Amino acid sequence: MESLGSHVLSRYATIAIDIATRIARGEYREGQKIFGRSTLAGKYNVSPETIRRALTLLQDTGIVQVSPGVGVVVKSQKAAEAFLAECGHRQVLRDMQERLHRLLRERDRINSEIEKLMNELLDYTFKMAGNLQRIEEIRVLPTSPLVGKSLAEAEFRAKTGSTILAIYRGGEEILSPQADTVIQAGDVLIVLAPPELKEQVYNLVNGTEAKQ
C-alpha cells in the first residue's frame, strides 16, 4: 500500500479517496464495473499514470479489483469505509502536525522578540544608571574647609548623598577610603554623585561652582 502520510495529499491519493467515498455511499456497488482508466483520466483531468496509481492504492486496500480485459470492479464497500476512516485519522494527524509546526514557529518568533526586548531593556537600564550616577574627579584645594578633616567629620555622604570611591594622593590610590581617612590638600577625590547634586559636592569640597 502506498503511503498517504505526506502533509499535502498527492493528486492520485485525492482521486482514490473520491472513488472510495462514492463506493462507501453506494454510488458504486459491490461487483459493479466502474469506468476504465482512460475514462477516469478524462473525468479527473489527469494522466493515465495518475489514475493507475490511484487504482493501485484502491486495489492494495481491497476496495476494487483491477483485471486486464475486465477493468475496474468494486470489491468491498466495507474496505472503502475502513480506508476512509484511516484517511480521516491521518488527516487529523496532519492537521495536528501542521498546527504544532505553526505554534513552534510562532514560539521561536516570540522567543526572538523576547530576547531582543530584554537586550533593549538591559541597554536602557545601563544608560539610565549612567545618567542617575556620575563619577566626578574633584581636586581638594589648600583653601578647602575639608582639609584636615576625616571623611566622617566632613559628613560627605550625609550632606551630599554622594560616595567617595577613591582618593588619589601623591601618585597613590586609596580605594574605598575608611571613615577615619583624613582629607589633605592636593587630594583628588573620585566621587560617585547624582548629576543634580554635582554643584553641591563641589561647593562642599572647595566652596566653588561645579565644573562643566
N, C-alpha and C positions, 0 to 999 in steps of 0.2 A: 504493500500500500504506500502511495506517495504521500509525503508529509504535507500537512496544512498548517505547520507551525510558524510560518513567516508572519510578520506583523501586517503586511498588506497581502491579501489573498490574490494569487495569480488568476488570470482570466479563465484558465481551464478549470480551476477549483470552483470559481464562481458559477461556471456553467454546470458543473457536476452537482453543486448544491441546488441550483434551479431545477434540474431534471429530477433530483431526489425529492424535492419539495412537491413537484407535480405528481410523483408516484405516491408519496405519503398521503396526499389529498385525494387520491383516487382518480386523478385525471388520466393517468396511465395505469391500467390494471395489470395484475399479475398474468403472465402469459401473452400479454399484448405486445405486438411488434411495433416499436416506435420508429421514428424517421431514421433513415440511413445517414451515414456520415456526411455525405455531400449536402443533403437537405438540412441537417443540423448546422453544418458550417455556414450555409446561407442564412438560416434562421437567426443565428447568433452573430453573423457577420465576422467570422474568424476563419483562420486557415484550417484545412482538414487535419493538420498535425495537432492543433489545439483541441479539436474535437476528439481525436484519437486519445489524447492524454486524459481528457475528461471521462471518456467511456472506460478507459483502463482503470481509472480510480473507482468508478462505479462497479466495475466487474470485480475488482480486487476486494471490495467490501460486500460482495454478494448481492448487490441490488439489481444488476442486469447481467445478461449473458450475451456476449458478442461472438457470433459464429459466422465464419466465411460462407457466403452464399445464402445465409439466412437473414443476417442483420442483427439489430439490437432488440432483445426481448426482455421485458420486465420479469425479473425473477422473484423478488421478495419486497413486499410493502413494509414488513417489519424491519428488514435490513435498512430500508430507506429511512425509517423513523429513527432507528438507532444511530445511523450515520449523521442525521441532522442534529440529534441530541448531542453527539460528540462534538460536532462543529459548533454548537451553541456553547458548550463548555469551553472550547478552545477560544471562541470569540470573547467570552467573559475574561479568560486569562489574558488574552491580547489586550483587552481594554484596561485591565488592572496593570499590566506591564507598562502600557503607554502612559497611564496616569502616574505610575511610580517614576517613570523616566522624566515626565514633566515636573513632578514635585522635586526630584533630585536636582534637576537643572535650576529650578526656582530657588532651592536651598543654597546651591552654590552661588547663585546671583546675590541672594540675601547675605550670605556669609562674606562675600566680597564687599558688599556695601557696608556691612558692619565693621569690617577691618579698616576700610577707608575712613569711615566716620570716627573710629577710635583713634586712628593716626592723626586726623584733623583735630580731634579733641585734645590729644596729648600736646600737639604743637601749640594750640591755642592756650592751653594751661601753662606751658612753659613761658610763652610770651607774656601772659598775664602776670606770672610770678616775677618775671623780669621787670615788669612795669611797677609792680607793687613794692619791690625791694631793690634798691640800687646800692652798689658798692662805691663809696667815696673815699678818696685819699686826702687827709687834712694834715698839713704840717703845723705843729704847735709852735707858735711864735714865742720869743723870750718874754713878751708882754702878756702872754695868756694868763688869765686868772687861775688856770688849772695847773700851772707849773708848781711842782712840789706837793701836789695832792695825789692821793691814791684814787683808783677808779671808784672805790666805794665812797670816798669823801666827795668826789666830783658828782656822784649820783647821776652818772651819764644816762643809764637806761631809764631811770625814773623821770628825768627831765626831758628826754628827747624820744623815748620809745625806740632807741636805736641800740645796736650792739657793736662793740669794738671786737673785730675778728682777730686783729693782729696789730703789733706795733713794730715799725722799723726804727731801729736805733743804732747809729754808728755802724751800719753795714750788717747788723744782726737782725734777726726776725724773731719776735716774741709772739708765738702763736697762742691763741686763746688765753690772753693775759688774765692773771688772777685778780681778785678784788683789791688785794693789797699792793698791786703794782703801782709804783709812783710815776706820774707823768713828768717828763723832763722836756725842757726847751729843745727844739730841733726834732723831737719825735714825729714820726709820720703815722697817724692813726688810720687804720683800714677799718672803715665803718660801714655796716650794713644798715641802711636807713630808708624809710619810705620817702618818695620824691617830695611830698608836700612838707616834710619836716627837715629837708636839706638845709634851709636857711637857719632854722632854729639850732641845728647841730653846729654849723659854722659859728654862729653867734656865741654858743656856749663855750666853744673851744678858744676862740680868739676875739670874740666881740666884733667880728667882721661879717660882711654880707657874703652869702654863698656865691662861689664862682660858677659862671655859666659854662 
